Amino acid sequence: MLRPKQMSRVSVTGSKSVMGEVIETVHDLNMVHLSEYDGAWDGFAPGDPVSGADDASEKLVTVRSIQSILDVDEADAGPTRIVTDDALEDELEEIRTEVNTLDDRRDELRDELRAVEDRISTMAPFAALGIDLDLLSGYDSVSVVVGEGKRDAVERALVESDEITAFELYSNEKAIAVVARLEDEASLDDILVGNAFTPLDVPDAEGSPEEYVEELRHRAQQLRSKLNGVESDIESLKLEAAGFLLAAEERLSIDVQKREAPLTFATTENAFVAEGWVPTEHYSSFASALKNAVDDHVEIDELERADYDEDGHAHASEPATSGAGAAATDGGTTMSHGNPPVIQDNPAGTVKPFEALTGVINRPKYTELDPTVILFLTFPAFFGFMIGDLGYGLIYMGLGYLIYSRFENEVVKSLGGIAMWAGGFTALFGILYGEIFGLHQLGEIVWAGHPPIHKGLQPHYAEYASTWLVLSLLLGLAHMTIGYIFGFIDYLSHGVKHAVLEKGSWIVLMAGVWGWIFSHHAADSKPPFMFTVFNGEPFALGFGGFSETVGLAMLGIAGIGLVMLLAGEGAIGLLESLNVVVNVLSYTRIAAVLLAKAGMAFVVNLLVFGAYVHEGEFHLIFFSEHALSEIPAEEVMFAGMLNGSSPTELLLGAIAGLLILVIGHLLVLVLGITSAGLQAVRLEYVEFFGKFYEGGGEKYQPFGYERTYTTED
């Protein structure tokens, strides 16, 4: 799980006369991640596409264009089918012609409808005025303008203008019409400029504007009817052609893959060399299948088995000593460089979904340890510990299952799987805390009122809050130590000395610093609860801190670690050395979110059910054996909406209380994702990944195709 599947670099060398058969066989096997020839060999050049590649590519573009026009998706697929060459010529052309005709007609109708609707919008002010359109233009002795503006401002401008000898003003809420007699060469538009008046173009039409608008609306209705007819024809064509189009796309995608494969080969006039990576466990079956297909017409070599050194491949197998590839490189065996592709090797259904979290940063390099299994072990536990509620946990599990079962996208399904695991741990810790939606009645039922652990929100159990604070530090130390160990293992490829100075130094420094912090040396400067929470209350585990002698020894160890760090990283190591304290303290956010979420859930229940405090414990009035009137006033925190004294108060309180209960717990549920979820992710990505992880591995993409819509039988 911590390492990817081992990969083998393979080489296939042969005559061009069998290249087509080799391509077909390798494609059907769907297990070789092809390497692209880098042009380094003398006398070799990248191969040319097989005849027909351009035609297949053009048809593929056509099919995808038609699918886009018809809005075809995978849900429209029918049964698998065989797509013949004749169908790709005749049926595809027939569908293309019909689709283009319908699409062009649809565009025409949409454009015309848009123009009519714009004209209707333009006519609205004129219809509101109620003046016939032919009366608004065509005059020699007077000027007419129609526009939008403020009547008072327009009228003032007309009155104050010396260039206007007479005018009439018609207006309503939407438009103003001005008819004016002007001095020679005067412009009515110029007079009204700057007076909050926007002129409108008078439509080129006659008669009543209301009648004209009605005609336009009738035309728009006709166009919509025609457009609906075309849309219906397109939908019918989609139902008829969707299955063929999806199958044709798959067939053409396969054709293009096969025909363009030689572009990655190294070729001469008569020979070719193809290289790629296969999982080592499948090399024998790959070689056997290829031999059975083309007999002895090709030379198959396992050039190397990639180990996990910094370069990504240690030569664990004998290099090829025969074949065109070996000859072309004068003893060398590879036609390209680079690390092997990565196949993460995690159990499906459990660890596999957490690869999506790792992938947010990047796929691990072939040379790196895969942290996915650590994410699987820690992320749900961090999340569940912070929320710790049976009710919330069951909802998270249910939402996760819906996502996992309803979606086909692998990333989305993985998120559903992660949500189920996180919800499961939330429910588990909820049972241990004895809480369901913030209510402690679960503890009464399961644990007879004495659950094994508490969140520490109640004053009576305040020491638990201190315990979780210390526990958060210990979790941080363990989590970060694993990260440094991973980094140490990865750095061993540079040599033991390099690994010790670069990563081992951090482990030594962190152990020394925190060993001193948990010692009684200079105890007066340290919080007392650090030495009590595991030595009495709440957990009698017998650990009350290290002695002063051990503390001084730990300071010496920290000094050794600092010297090692300076030797490995130089002066910058001195500045970064504080990270062993700062990064661990960052884990206290676990305890902080735990108390914050518990407090939010308690406040929601407090508002609805009411609460009082007695002998350091909070009790909800609604579930108490005592009535509100029987509880001393000084102990009541809030009376609660469900504890009214009259029928009216009870009814109104029940309605308001139900709303607050539902909305409040939904808010806590959502904030659980945005706070506990994001904080847990941050601890993984920053504090843990930052100790060793870079990412950037190449995804394994074998040459082949998983058929969905087509069959060869």
N, C-alpha and C positions, 0 to 999 in steps of 0.2 A: 504493500500500500504506500510506503514511503518513497518508493522508486517507481518510475514509469516502466511499462513493459519493455523488455530488452529488444532492440532492433538490430537487424542485420542489413548491411549494404550489399545488394546483389547486382550483378552485371549479366546482361544477356547480349551475346555477340553472335552475329550471323550474317548470312547473305541477304541482300535486299529482296531476293525472290521469295523469301518466307516471312518478310517483315509484316505483311498483312495478317498472316495466320498468327504470328506472335502477338500482334496488337489485339486481335480478337480474343485470343486465349487469356492474355493478361487482363483484359477488360472484364471478361466473364468471371475471372477469379476475384476481382475487386479487393486486392490486398496489397498492391505495390504502390507506394508513394513515390512517384517519379521524380527524379532529380533533373534539373535543366542543365544541359551542356553549357559550360562557360567559355568555350572556344579556345581552350589552352593547348590543345593537341595540334601538332603540325600535321597537315594533310587531311584533317577532319573539319567538317563544317556542320552547322545545324541542318537537320533534314528539312525537306519541303513537305507541305501538307499533301495528303493523298488527294487525287483528282476528285472533284465534286465538293470539296470543303467550302468553297465560296458559295456555291449554290445552296448547300445545306444551311449555312449561316444566314443567307438571305431569307430562306423559307422560315427559319427559326424566328428571325425578326418579324416577319409577316405574321406568324402565328401568335406571337406575344402581343403584337399590335392589335390583332383581332380580339384576343382575350381581354385586353384592356378596354376596347370599345364596348364589348358585350358584358364586361364586368364578370368574367368567369372566374370562379375559385374552385378549390378542391372539393367543396361540398356538392358541386354540380357534376362530378364524375359519375359515369355509369360503370358497367362491367368492363373488365380488362379486354383488350382487343388487339388484333394484329393490324398494324398500319402499313399498307403496301406502298410501293413506289408510285403506282398508278393513283392511289388515293391522295398522295402528297402532290401530285400534279393536277388531277382533274377535280377532285372534291374540294381541295383547299382553294383552288382558283375560283370555283363556283361560290364557295362561302365568302371569299374575299370580295368578289364582285358585288354580291348581295349586301354584305355588311357595309361596304363603302357607299353603295347607293343609298341605303337607309340612313347611314350616318350623315351623308351630305344633305339629304332631305331634312333630317332632324335639325342640323345646323341652320339650314335656310329658314325653317319654321321658327326656330328659337330667335334668330336675328330679326325676322319680321315681327314676331310677337313683342320683342323687346322695343322695337321702334314704335309700334302702336301704343304700347304702354307708356312710353316716353311722351308721345303726342297727347295721350289722355291726361297725363300729369301736367303737360304744358297748357292744356286747354282749361284746366280747373279755374284759374283766375278769371278767364273770359266768360266762362259759364256762370260764375258767381255774379259778374257784372250784369249779365242778361242783355247785352247790346249785340245786335246782329253784327257778324264779322265784317260784312261788306260796308258797314258804316264806319269802320275804324281805319279806313285807308282810301286813297284815290282822290284826295282833295288838292286843289290848286291854291285856294285863297286862305285856307286854315291848315294848321298842323295838329295832328292827333298822336298822342303817345299813351301807351298803357304800361303800367308797371306796379311795383310793390313799394310801399313806403308809408310814411306818416302823413295823414291828410293835412293836419295843421301846418306842418313844415312846408309841404308842397304849396298849399294855398298862400302862405305868407310869401314864398318866393315868387309866386305869380303876381301877387298884388304889388310887391316892391319892385318888380322889374319894369324899367322904362321902355323895354322893347316890345311889351305885350299891350295891345290896344283893347283886347276883349278876350274873355275866356269863359269856359264852362267846365265844371268839375263834377265827375261822377265817381262814387267810391262805395266800397263795402269793406268788410274785414279782410278780404283777400287781395283786392286790387284797387287801383285808382286809374281812371281814364281822364285825360285832359284834352280839351279841344280849345285851341287858342288862335287868335289872329295876331300876327307878328309884324314888326317892322321888316323892311327888306333885308335879306341876308342874315337875319337873326335865326338862332337855332333853339328850339324848345328843349332839346336834350341838354344843351350847354347851360341853359338857365336853371334847370333842375339838378344839375350835378352838384354834389356836396350837400344835398338836402334830404339825406336818408331815402333816396328814391332810386330804385333799380328798374330800368326799362326792360320790357319784355317784347320779343318779336311777335308781331301780329301774324297769326297763321294765314297761309295762302288758301283761304276758303271763303265760302259765302253762306249766308243764312244764319239761323239761330245757332249759337254755340252749344246750347243744350242738345239740339238735334244732332249736331256734328259729333259731340261726345258720345251720344247714344249709338251713332253709326260706328264709331271707333270701338266701343265696347262690344258691339255685335261682331265686329271683325275679329277682335281679340278672342271672343268665345269660339268663333269658327277655327281660328288658328290653334287654340288649345285642344279642340276636338281632333283636328288633324294631327297635332303633335302627339296626343294620346294614342291615336291609331298607329303612328310610326313607332312609338315606344312599345306598343303591344306587339307589333311585328318584330321588333328587335328582341323582345323577351321570348317570343315564340322561336325565333331563330337560335337564340341562346340555348333554349331547352333542347333543340334538335342537334346543335353542333357542339355543345360544351364537351361531351364525352370524347368526340373525335379530336377536338382542339387540344385537350389535355394530353391525350395519347400521342397526337402528332408532335406536340412540344417535347414530350419525353423521347420519342423516337429520334427526332432531329437533334436533341441535346446529346444523345448517345452517338449519333452519326458524327456530329461536330467533334466530340471528344476523341473518337477513334481516328478521324481524318486529320486532326491537328496534332495528334500524338507525336509524329516524327519531328515536330518543331523542337522537342526536348532531346532528341537523339543526337549523337555524333555520327556522321555518315561520311562515307567516301563514295566513289562512283558505284561500287559493287557491294559494299558492306555497311553495316550499322552497328552501333553500340548503344544500348539503353541501360540506364542505371536507376536504382531506386532503393527504397527501404521497405522491408517487410518485417513484421514481428518475428523474432528468432524462432519462436515455437511453431511458426507456420512455414518456415523456409523449406523443409523437406517436402511438404505437400505442394508448395509452389513449384519447386523444381521437378517433382514427379509429374504434375499436371502438364507442365510445359513440355517436358520430354515426350509424354504420351501424345501430345498434339502435333509436334513437329519432328519427332524422332531425334536423330543426331544432327539435324541441320543447324542447330545453335549450340553455343558454348555457354553454360550457366555457371557462374562463379559466385561464391559467397566471399566477398572481398574482405569484410571485417564484421566482427560482432561488437557493437558499440557498448563500451563500458561507461562508467560514470565519472570519468576524469574531467578536467576543466575544458578540454577540447571536445568532449562529448563522445569520443570514440577511441578506445584502446584497441590495438590490433590483436584481438584474442584468437583469430583464426589465421591460417596461412594465406598470404596474399596470392592473387591469381598469377600463374606463371605461363598461361597460354591464352590465346584469343587476341582479337584485334585491339581490345582496350589495353591490355598489358603491353603489347608491342608498341602501340602509339605513344605511350608515356615513358618508354625506355626503362621499364622496370616499375614504374608507378602503376597504380591500379584504379585510380578514381578519375572521373571526368568532371567532377564538381566538388566544391568544398561546402562546409557548413555542418551544423549539428543535425542529428537525427530528428525526425518529427516525434511528437510526444503523444503517447496513449496513456492517460492516467489510469492506474490500476487499482481502482477502489470497488468494493462490493456494491453491486446494484441494490437499490431499495433501502440501504442504510446510509453508507458513507457517500455514495454517488451523488445524491442531490446537493451536497455541500461543495461539490466542484464549482457550482455556480457562484458561490461566495468567493472562492479562490480566483475564479475567472474575472471577477470585478477588478482585481488588481492586474492580473495577467496569468496566462497559462504558465506553469512552472517550466523552466528550462529542463532539458534532458539531464543536465548535470546537477540539478538541484533536488533536494528532498521535497516531496510533495506534502504541504502542510494540511491537506484536506482532512486527514484523519484526526488531527488535533482540533481543527474547527468542529468536527463532528462530536468530539468528546467535551469541548469546552463551551462553545457558543450556546447550545440549548441549556446547559447547566447555568451559565451566567444569567441568561435571560429568565429562566424559570425561577432562579433564586431571587432575582430582583422583583418579580411580579408576585410569585408565590400565592396563587389563589385558584381553587378548584373550578369555580365558575368561569373565570377568564380563560383558564387553561382549556376547558372543554370547548369554549367558543373558538379559540385559536386553532384547536385541533380540527373542529368542524369546517372552519374557513379554509384551512390548509387542505383538507380532503376534497372540498369542492374544487379548489384550484387544481389540485393534482389530477382529479378525475375528469374535469370538464375541458381542459386545454390540452392541445397536442404539442405546442411548442415546448421543447425540452427545457429551456431556461425557465419558463413559467411553471412547468411541472416541478422543476427542482425547487422553486420558491415555495410551492405548495408542500413539498416534502419537508423542507426546512421548518415551515410553519407548524406542521404536525409534530415534529420532534420538539420544537420550542414549546408548543402547547402541552405536550405530554409532560415535560419537566415542570412547567408552570403548575399543572394539575397535581403532580407528585409533591412538590414543595407546598402547594396549597393544603394538601392532606396533612403534611407534617406540621404546618402552621395552624391547622384546624380552621381555615378560613374559606368561605365561599361568598363571593361578591363583597368582601370586606366584613362579613358577619362571622362571629365566632361560634355560632350555633353548631357548625360542623365539628368543632372541637368537643362540644358537649356530647354529640352523638358518637363520634369515633373514639375519642380519647377520654370520655367521662369527665370532661372539663379540664384535662391536663395534657394538652398536646406536648410532644417532646421538645419543640422549639417555639420561640416567639419572635416576632419582628422587632420588638423593643420599642414600639410606639407608646405603649401604656407605661405610666410612671412605675408601676409595680414591677415591670420587666425591663426597666431602662438599661440594666446591665447587658441585655442582649444586644442593644445598639452598639455598645462598646465592643462586644464580642465580634459582631459582624465587621466592625471597622478593622480590628486586628486580623480577622480571617481574610478580609479583602487584601491586606498587605501580604499575607502568606500565600494567597492564590496568585498574587502578582509575582512574588518571588519564584514560585514553581513554574508559572507560565513563561516568564522571561528566561528562566534557566533552560527550559526546553528549547526556546528560540536560540539561545547562545550555543547549546549543544548541537542543534541542527547546523548553525553556522560553522562550528568547529569541524563537524564532519565534512561539510562542503569544502572548507578551506584545506583539508588534508591533501587535496590534489596539488596544492602549492608546496607541500612539505609540512612535516610535523612542526618545525620551528615557527613557520608562518602561522599555522593554525593556532598554536599556543599563544603567540604574541597578539594576534589579531582578535581572537575570540575567547581563548582560554583566559586571557587577562581580565576580561569583563566578568567572567564567572568568579574568579578569585577575588576581584575587587568588590563585587556585589555581595558575595558571601561574607567577606570580612567586615564591610560597612554595616550590613544588617545584623550580623552576629554581634557586633558591638552595640548596636541600637537596642537589641533584645537582651543586653546584659545589664547588671546592676552597677557597672562603672558609670559614674556621673548620673546616678539614678534620679537625683533631685531635678535634673533638667528634662526628665522624660515623663510622659503621662503615667500615673500609677496603675491605670487599668490594664496597661500592657502586661503587667506581672500578676494580675489577679483573675482575668477572665478564664484562664485555663488552669487555675490553681485554687478552685473553690466555687465561686459563683460566676457564671451559671454552669460551668463545666469543670468538674474536679478531675483533671487529667494529669495533675502532678507537675505541671510546668509553670514555674514562677519566674522564669528568666534565667539567663546564664550568670555565673558568678563574675565578680570583678576581675578575677584572674583570667577567666576565659575571655572577658571583654577586652582586656589588654592584649591578649594573644590575637584576638580578631582584628584589632587595630594594626598589629604587625602584619597579619595576612593581607589586610587592605593595602598597607604600604607596599608589600611585594606586588600585589596586583596592579597598583598604580605605576610602579617602575616598569613592569612588563608592558603595560599599556603605552607608556611613553616610548619604550623601545620599539613597539610595533607601529604606533601611529604618530609619533613625534609630539610636538608641542600642542597640536590640536587635541590630542588625547587628554591633556590636562583640563581643557575647557569642557570637553564632553564627559569627563569623569563623573560630574554631578548627575548624569542621567541615571546612574544606578540608584539614586535616591528619588529623583523626580519621577521617573517612569513607574517605579513601584508605588509611590504615593498616588499616582493616577488611578490605580485600581480601587482607591477608596470611593470612587464614584459608584461602585457596586452597592456599598452600604448606603450611600446618599440616595440613590434612586429607590432602593428598597424602602427606606423610611418615607420618601416623598410620595410614592405610589400608595403606600399603606395609609398615609395621612389624607390623601385625596379621597380614597374609598371611604375612610372613616367620616370625613366631612359630609359626603353625600348621604350616608346612612344617618348621621347626626341630624341633618336637616329634616329628614323624612320621619325617622323613628324617635328622635329625641334621645338625649343621653344624660347621665349623671355620673359623677365620679365618687367612688366609695372605697376607702382604704387603698388608694393608689390604683384602682382599676376602673376602667370605663364600662358602663353598663347601658344598654339601649333600653329606654323606658318602655317601648312598645312590647318588648319581649320579657320584661321584668315581671316578677310576681307582685311587685308593688305598683300601685296606681300613682299617677303624677302627684295627686294631693297628699300622698303618704310619704313622699320624698322630701327631706329638708331642702328649703329653697337654696341654701348656700351650696348644696351639692349638685344642683341642676345646672348643666352646661347649656342646654337648649331644650325647650319643651317638646319640639317636634310637631310636624304637621298632622300626624295621625292621632294626636292625643288631645283633641279639642274637647271642650266641656259641654257643648250643645250640638244637636243634630246638624245645624247649619255649618258650624265650625268643622264638624267631622266630615261632612260631605265635601265642602270646599277644600279642606285639608287633604282628603283622600285624592281628589282630582289633581291638585297642585303637587302633592307628594309623589303620585305615580309618574307625572311628567319629570319631576326632578330626579326620581330614582332611575328611570330609563335613560334620560339624557345624560345624567351625571355619570352613570356607570359606562355608557357608551364612550363618553369623553375619556374616562380613565382607561378604557380598553384601547382606544386609538392612541392615547399618549403613551401607553405601554409599549407600542410599536416604535413611536417616534423618540422615546427617551430610552427605555431599557434596550430596545432593539439597536438603536444607533450607538448607544454607549458600549454595548457588547461588541458590536462590529468595530468600533473605534479601538477598543482594547486589542482586538485581533489584528487589525491592519497596522496600527501604529506601534504599539508596545511589543507585539509578538512578531509580526512579519518584518518589522524594521530591524530585527536582530540578525536576519540571515537571508531574507527573500528579495529577489530581483524580478523574477518572471521574464517573459519574453520568448517562451518556447513556441516552436512552430507546430501548428495543428496537423495531426495525421489525416491526410486526405487521399485515400487510395484511388488509383485510376480504375474507375468502374462506375456503376450506377445502380442504385436500389430501385428496381422497377416497381411502379405503383399502378400505372394506367395501361401498360402494354404487356403483351406476352409474346414469346417467340414460338409457342406451340400452336 
